[in-house]
Amino acid sequence: VKRQSVERSTKLKTIAAQLFAQRTSAAPQSDLPPQLALTSTEDSLAVQQLMIALNKGQVFGWKCLLPLDNCAIILAPILKPPQSFAQICRLYTEQNKARIEPEIAFVFAQNMPKQASYSEAEIDHAVSDTHMALELIQNRFSTAYQANHFAKLADGLSNQGLLLGPKINKQAAYDAAHITIAITQNNQCHSYLGKHPCGLAQTPIYWAVNYLAKCGITLAAGQILITGSYCGVIELDTDVDTEIDYAGLGKYTVKFSGLTDNDAVIF
């Protein structure tokens, strides 16, 4: 039993080191060889924690959804500090396109200690601010590799960071089951009839806060939760002014700029 425990620990540390290294590559390859295949949620979440350790213990938030119908867990740490819409958004691109998901972000003003159980009212009280937000997406597996859910979970579910947009009214954010989202680039506007995948954007935070607590993980004050895209992944041009408009909630302009392997890691 002890030998199996040591072998598992070594395997998970090897996986974490490989996946973490891909996060600073413009052409990542998170593919796992057969001997490192992941087969359980427990191991995938353990790899996430090892990656947090490699990140000097820094966690800036979490992405989450309600568990899927097959009970698959959708939860991953955000390992880079959020970027501001007031600046150029630096990110790794695919075919020179920025891949983003329009979301609402929930900022926590107090610690949610581990090994506790929280009511919806307690969680609502802990949320100080809500913001427009874009999840920055990067597929780190090669197109030929058939990553299973456990590999994707360990790798962070394609998250490469977060763009934090303007603050929006908290009650309006809580009521936003649907948002019409307009994105304008090069004088061309594309409109999306956005619908939250879990009905309401706050619903997944109730599950995620309690799940993290049961796993012995404290959600810290200042951390941000994002809870699913209103219209899936959108590919946008880089190096042009981009207006993001959530109808009735707010809008802002940002410019995306692609990172390369020669760029210093600025996050």
Buried (B, 14 or more C-beta within 10 A) or exposed (E): EEEEEEEEEEBBBBBBEBBBEBBBBBEBEBBBEEEEEBEEBEBBBBBBBBBBEBBEEBBBBBBBBBBEEEEEBBBBBBBBBBBEBEEEBBBBBBEEBBBBBBBBBBBBEBEBEEEEEBEEEBBBEBBBBBBBBBBBBBBBBEEEEEBEBBBBBBBBBBBBBBBBBBBBEBEBBBEBBEBBBBBBBEEEEEEBEBEBBBEBBBBBBBBBBBBBBEEEBBBBEEBBBBBBBBBEEBEBBBEEEBEBBBEEBBBBEBBBBBBEEEEEEEB
